[in-house]
Amino acid sequence: MLKEYRICMPMTVEEYHIGQLYMIARHSSEQSDGGEGVEVIENKAYTDPIQGSGQFTEKRIHLSGKLPHWIRSYIPRFIYLTEKAWNYYPYTETEYTCSVIPRFAIKIRTRYENNNGSSENCLDINEEELKQRTVEHVDILADPVDEKHYKKEEDPSVFKSKKTGRGPLTEGWRDYSDIIMCSYKLVDVSFQVFGLQTRIEDFAQRAIRNILLIGHRQAFAWIDEWYGMTIEDVRDYECGMQKETNEKIRSAQQSAGIVDTETNTQKTDDNKEDNEEEDLDSSENKKTLKKKDSTSSLGTNSSSSISPDKTGYLSSWFKWSS
């Protein structure tokens, strides 16, 4: 299922570079509680022979308790998504894979431009993808936000920036704003399981769209907190928030017995059985069998990770995200 989301913001691409990093770091911290949230595994400078210098991040998104009941009934109790992102701003590639569902993957290609979403093929995708693609404009002002996520101080129709004077936004703002940029995100969701494919892919697309809407509203509403920061400033902030978030998640997981307090590695529900070996004797032969459990890969990175498409972009914040 291939969708392209276009999200306009009342700022420049250069400003959004700082705002996005700030928003993701703060949002990840706020959403991390009870052992669930976004855990940063790696965050380092990266150079690609085609794209040039950038930043690579790897995250684990612990979210089993946030999934609907009908999905939780199919999966182990402790599930996480692995997010790998290659950020060559203003172009990004991200991919998401699941710790226990090798046939599930999300790939996102993103490019940012200083316009109001008017580029027809910003990501330079091929004819076949153009035929499959559906385009949706995500409006940070007009699109409804779920009541549990709504905050008046983050409402673009109410918020006014003290530092920049921007806002509140009014109807038609994308057509007359002097300062405007657009985030073009091509989201490819794949779940190759007969009987559940359409339902899971549709759920993932709706979840991603909702995250994009909330995240971009926050990036604008928090502009007075990050405006004026340099890239060094926001990287320092990001590093501090990542440490705080990781400690919060691991502490909660250790308290719940999800993470081994000595090795700091994640356990599965059947961790004890996974490590057992049984010797079975028979009159015909003797052999040693190692018990295997279908969830034994839960605490490791998925071996089915899709390689980043170097001609395009990051798959999957949710993250969305990096």
C-alpha positions as CSV (number, residue, x, y, z in Angstrom):
1,M,0.0,0.0,0.0
2,L,1.7,3.2,-1.3
3,K,0.6,6.6,-0.1
4,E,2.2,10.0,-0.3
5,Y,1.5,12.5,2.5
6,R,2.1,16.2,2.0
7,I,2.3,18.3,5.2
8,C,2.8,22.0,5.0
9,M,4.3,24.1,7.8
10,P,4.6,27.9,8.4
11,M,8.4,27.9,8.4
12,T,11.3,27.3,6.0
13,V,13.0,24.0,5.3
14,E,16.1,25.3,7.1
15,E,14.1,26.1,10.2
16,Y,12.2,22.8,10.1
17,H,15.5,21.0,10.3
18,I,16.0,22.2,13.8
19,G,12.3,22.0,14.8
20,Q,11.9,18.4,13.6
21,L,14.9,17.2,15.6
22,Y,13.6,19.0,18.7
23,M,10.1,17.7,18.3
24,I,11.1,14.1,17.8
25,A,13.4,14.1,20.9
26,R,10.8,15.8,23.1
27,H,7.8,13.8,21.8
28,S,9.7,10.5,22.3
29,S,10.4,11.4,25.9
30,E,6.8,12.4,26.6
31,Q,5.5,9.2,25.1
32,S,7.8,6.9,26.9
33,D,6.3,5.5,30.1
34,G,5.6,2.1,31.7
35,G,8.3,0.4,29.7
36,E,6.9,1.6,26.4
37,G,8.1,4.3,24.1
38,V,11.1,5.0,21.9
39,E,14.5,3.7,22.9
40,V,17.5,5.0,21.0
41,I,20.0,2.2,20.1
42,E,22.4,4.2,17.9
43,N,22.8,7.8,16.7
44,K,25.9,8.6,14.7
45,A,27.3,10.5,11.7
46,Y,27.0,8.6,8.5
47,T,28.3,9.0,4.9
48,D,26.7,7.5,1.9
49,P,28.6,7.3,-1.5
50,I,25.5,8.7,-3.3
51,Q,23.7,10.9,-0.8
52,G,26.8,12.2,1.0
53,S,27.1,13.2,4.7
54,G,24.2,12.5,7.0
55,Q,23.1,11.0,10.3
56,F,22.1,7.4,11.0
57,T,19.8,6.4,13.9
58,E,18.5,3.1,15.1
59,K,15.6,3.0,17.5
60,R,13.3,0.5,19.2
61,I,9.7,1.5,19.4
62,H,8.1,-0.5,22.3
63,L,4.4,-0.3,21.7
64,S,2.5,-3.6,22.4
65,G,0.2,-1.9,24.9
66,K,-0.7,0.8,22.4
67,L,-2.0,-1.6,19.8
68,P,-5.6,-2.6,19.3
69,H,-6.8,-5.8,20.9
70,W,-7.3,-7.6,17.6
71,I,-3.6,-7.1,16.7
72,R,-2.3,-8.0,20.2
73,S,-4.1,-11.4,20.0
74,Y,-1.8,-12.4,17.1
75,I,1.5,-11.3,18.6
76,P,3.7,-11.9,21.7
77,R,3.3,-9.7,24.7
78,F,6.5,-7.7,24.4
79,I,6.8,-6.5,20.8
80,Y,8.8,-3.6,19.3
81,L,9.5,-2.1,16.0
82,T,13.0,-1.4,14.8
83,E,13.4,1.9,13.1
84,K,16.5,2.6,11.0
85,A,16.8,6.1,9.5
86,W,19.3,7.7,7.2
87,N,19.0,11.5,7.4
88,Y,20.6,13.4,4.5
89,Y,18.5,16.5,5.1
90,P,16.5,17.7,3.2
91,Y,16.2,14.1,2.0
92,T,15.6,11.1,4.4
93,E,15.1,7.4,4.2
94,T,13.6,5.3,7.0
95,E,12.6,1.7,7.4
96,Y,10.6,-0.2,10.1
97,T,10.7,-3.9,10.7
98,C,9.1,-5.9,13.4
99,S,10.9,-8.1,16.0
100,V,8.6,-11.1,15.5
101,I,6.8,-10.5,12.2
102,P,9.3,-10.9,9.4
103,R,6.7,-10.2,6.6
104,F,5.9,-6.8,7.9
105,A,7.9,-3.7,6.8
106,I,7.4,0.0,6.3
107,K,9.6,2.1,4.1
108,I,9.4,5.9,3.9
109,R,11.1,8.3,1.6
110,T,10.9,12.0,2.5
111,R,12.0,15.2,0.9
112,Y,11.4,18.8,2.2
113,E,10.8,21.8,-0.1
114,N,10.0,25.5,0.3
115,N,6.6,25.4,-1.3
116,N,2.9,24.6,-0.4
117,G,2.8,21.0,-1.6
118,S,2.6,21.9,-5.3
119,S,5.4,19.5,-6.5
120,E,3.8,16.6,-8.4
121,N,6.8,14.3,-8.2
122,C,9.1,15.7,-5.5
123,L,10.6,12.3,-4.7
124,D,11.3,11.5,-8.4
125,I,9.5,8.1,-8.2
126,N,9.1,5.9,-11.3
127,E,6.0,5.4,-13.5
128,E,5.0,2.2,-11.8
129,E,5.0,3.8,-8.3
130,L,3.2,6.8,-9.7
131,K,0.4,4.5,-10.8
132,Q,0.2,2.9,-7.3
133,R,0.5,6.1,-5.3
134,T,-2.4,8.0,-3.7
135,V,-1.7,11.5,-2.5
136,E,-3.2,12.9,0.8
137,H,-2.7,16.4,2.1
138,V,-2.3,16.5,5.9
139,D,-3.6,19.9,7.2
140,I,-2.2,20.7,10.6
141,L,-5.0,23.3,11.0
142,A,-8.1,21.7,9.6
143,D,-7.6,17.9,10.1
144,P,-9.4,16.6,13.3
145,V,-7.2,15.4,16.2
146,D,-8.4,12.6,18.5
147,E,-9.7,14.0,21.7
148,K,-7.1,12.2,23.8
149,H,-4.3,13.8,21.9
150,Y,-5.8,17.3,21.6
151,K,-4.1,20.2,23.6
152,K,-5.3,23.7,23.2
153,E,-1.7,25.1,23.5
154,E,-0.8,22.9,20.4
155,D,-3.8,24.0,18.4
156,P,-2.6,26.1,15.3
157,S,-5.9,28.0,15.3
158,V,-5.0,29.3,18.8
159,F,-1.2,29.3,19.0
160,K,0.8,32.5,18.3
161,S,4.5,32.5,18.4
162,K,6.1,35.2,20.5
163,K,9.5,34.9,18.8
164,T,8.4,34.8,15.2
165,G,4.9,36.4,15.3
166,R,3.5,33.5,13.3
167,G,0.0,32.2,14.0
168,P,-2.7,31.7,14.7
169,L,-3.3,30.0,11.4
170,T,-6.6,30.6,9.6
171,E,-8.5,28.9,6.8
172,G,-6.6,28.8,3.5
173,W,-3.3,29.6,5.2
174,R,-1.4,27.3,2.8
175,D,-2.4,29.5,-0.2
176,Y,-1.4,32.9,1.2
177,S,1.5,32.3,3.6
178,D,4.7,34.0,2.8
179,I,6.8,31.5,4.7
180,I,5.8,27.9,4.0
181,M,7.5,24.6,3.4
182,C,6.2,21.1,2.7
183,S,7.2,17.6,3.9
184,Y,6.6,15.0,1.1
185,K,6.5,11.5,2.6
186,L,6.1,8.4,0.4
187,V,5.0,5.6,2.7
188,D,5.1,2.0,1.6
189,V,3.5,-0.5,4.0
190,S,3.9,-4.2,3.3
191,F,2.4,-7.1,5.3
192,Q,2.5,-10.3,3.3
193,V,0.1,-12.5,5.3
194,F,-3.0,-13.7,3.6
195,G,-6.3,-12.7,5.2
196,L,-4.7,-9.9,7.3
197,Q,-2.8,-7.9,4.6
198,T,-5.3,-5.3,3.8
199,R,-6.4,-4.7,7.4
200,I,-2.9,-4.4,8.8
201,E,-1.6,-2.2,6.0
202,D,-4.6,0.1,6.3
203,F,-4.2,0.3,10.1
204,A,-0.5,1.2,9.7
205,Q,-1.2,3.9,7.2
206,R,-3.8,5.5,9.4
207,A,-1.5,5.3,12.4
208,I,1.4,6.9,10.5
209,R,-0.9,9.7,9.2
210,N,-2.1,10.4,12.7
211,I,1.5,10.6,14.0
212,L,2.5,12.9,11.2
213,L,-0.5,15.2,12.0
214,I,0.3,15.4,15.7
215,G,4.0,15.7,15.3
216,H,3.9,18.5,12.9
217,R,1.3,20.4,15.0
218,Q,3.8,20.1,17.9
219,A,6.8,21.2,15.9
220,F,4.9,24.5,15.1
221,A,3.5,24.9,18.6
222,W,6.9,24.4,20.2
223,I,8.7,26.9,17.8
224,D,9.5,29.4,20.6
225,E,11.4,26.7,22.4
226,W,13.6,25.7,19.5
227,Y,13.7,28.8,17.3
228,G,17.2,30.2,17.3
229,M,18.9,26.9,18.2
230,T,21.9,25.9,16.1
231,I,22.3,22.3,14.8
232,E,24.9,21.8,17.6
233,D,22.4,23.1,20.2
234,V,19.6,20.7,19.1
235,R,22.0,17.7,18.8
236,D,23.0,18.4,22.4
237,Y,19.3,18.6,23.5
238,E,18.6,15.4,21.5
239,C,21.4,13.5,23.2
240,G,20.2,14.5,26.7
241,M,16.6,13.6,25.9
242,Q,17.7,10.2,24.4
243,K,19.6,9.3,27.6
244,E,16.6,10.3,29.7
245,T,14.2,8.4,27.6
246,N,16.3,5.2,27.5
247,E,16.7,5.3,31.3
248,K,13.0,5.7,31.7
249,I,12.2,2.8,29.5
250,R,14.8,0.4,30.9
251,S,14.0,1.2,34.5
252,A,10.3,0.5,33.9
253,Q,11.1,-2.7,32.0
254,Q,13.4,-3.9,34.7
255,S,10.8,-3.3,37.3
256,A,8.3,-5.3,35.2
257,G,10.8,-8.1,34.7
258,I,11.0,-7.5,30.9
259,V,14.7,-6.7,31.0
260,D,17.4,-8.7,32.8
261,T,18.8,-6.4,35.5
262,E,22.3,-7.8,35.2
263,T,22.7,-8.1,31.4
264,N,20.2,-5.3,30.5
265,T,18.9,-7.6,27.7
266,Q,15.2,-8.0,26.8
267,K,13.4,-11.2,27.9
268,T,10.6,-13.0,26.2
269,D,7.7,-14.6,27.9
270,D,9.3,-18.0,27.4
271,N,12.9,-16.9,28.0
272,K,13.6,-19.7,30.4
273,E,12.4,-22.3,28.0
274,D,14.3,-20.7,25.1
275,N,17.6,-21.3,27.0
276,E,16.9,-24.9,27.9
277,E,18.3,-27.9,26.2
278,E,16.8,-31.3,26.6
279,D,18.6,-34.6,25.9
280,L,16.1,-37.2,24.7
281,D,17.1,-40.9,24.6
282,S,15.4,-43.5,22.5
283,S,16.1,-47.2,21.9
284,E,16.8,-46.5,18.2
285,N,19.2,-43.6,18.5
286,K,20.4,-40.8,20.8
287,K,20.3,-37.2,19.8
288,T,20.2,-33.8,21.5
289,L,17.4,-31.5,20.6
290,K,17.3,-27.8,21.3
291,K,13.9,-26.5,22.0
292,K,12.8,-23.7,19.8
293,D,10.1,-21.2,20.3
294,S,8.4,-19.1,17.7
295,T,9.1,-16.0,19.7
296,S,12.8,-16.6,20.3
297,S,13.7,-13.7,18.0
298,L,11.8,-11.2,20.1
299,G,14.9,-9.9,21.8
300,T,17.1,-9.6,18.7
301,N,17.1,-7.5,15.6
302,S,15.0,-8.9,12.8
303,S,17.0,-10.7,10.1
304,S,14.5,-9.7,7.5
305,S,15.3,-5.9,7.6
306,I,14.8,-4.4,4.2
307,S,17.8,-2.6,2.8
308,P,17.5,1.2,2.4
309,D,16.5,2.3,-1.1
310,K,19.4,4.6,-2.0
311,T,17.4,6.0,-4.9
312,G,14.6,7.0,-2.7
313,Y,14.0,7.5,1.1
314,L,13.5,6.3,5.3
315,S,11.0,4.1,6.0
316,S,9.7,4.1,9.2
317,W,7.7,7.7,13.8
318,F,6.2,6.5,13.3
319,K,9.4,7.6,13.4
320,W,7.8,9.1,12.5
321,S,10.3,10.4,12.2
322,S,14.0,11.1,12.3
